Amino acid sequence: MSNQIELEFESERLRFRPLVVEDLDLAIEQWTDPEVTKYAGGKTYTKKELIAEMPNVVRRCAGGCIGVWCLTDKATNEKVGTAILLPMPVEEDDTNWDLVTGDEIPEGDIEIGYILKQAAWGSGYATEACTRLLQFAFEDSPLKIVVASIDAKNKASERVLLKSGLVPQGIIYSYGAMCPGFRITKSEWMENQMRDV
């Protein structure tokens, strides 16, 4: 795969760039807040745990198109959250970072996700981030299918996925639990783009 994939890009209000170890400040703001983590596994982390985990979280593979992006507000340059294209865990309760290595897309489903710090909630950033990352996935990467799963109580995230064009798949097994699943294929995404023109 070519290294020509442009991993930094923008949406109307957001700038996307690969997450780096120096984004620890954002990780702390997100993952030490129980309101933020409530629907993302429910576990909060200490600063020490996050420092230890950052080298894994910044891993990328498949020419960089699989990994975590830092989202910043273009107007203020403030970090507002993260968005991901990563291997979806099935039995595990978190990403298997050993899969995020090499030049190929990892085996199994690739999930899209987003986590915003609490101060950025209610702004429409999640839908904007999801929509733009799907565009990247299907226009700039070799991905043909993107999936997602949510906590059944997370109605806000369900709305984001539906607005972004993902299709409900019923209950699936991911993150070691049964939960609502969603997916979209490249051809479905392209049909949606034609319809929206």
Secondary structure, 3 states (H helix, E strand, C coil): CCCCCCCCEECCCEEEEECCHHHHHHHHHHHCCHHHHCCCCCCCCCHHHHHHHHHHHCCCEHHHCEEEEEEEECCCCCEEEEEEEEECCCCCCCCCHHHCCCCCCCCCCEEEEEEECHHHCCCCHHHHHHHHHHHHHHHCCCCCEEEEECCCCCHHHHHHHHHCCCEEEEEEEECCEEEEEEEEEHHHHHHHHHHHC
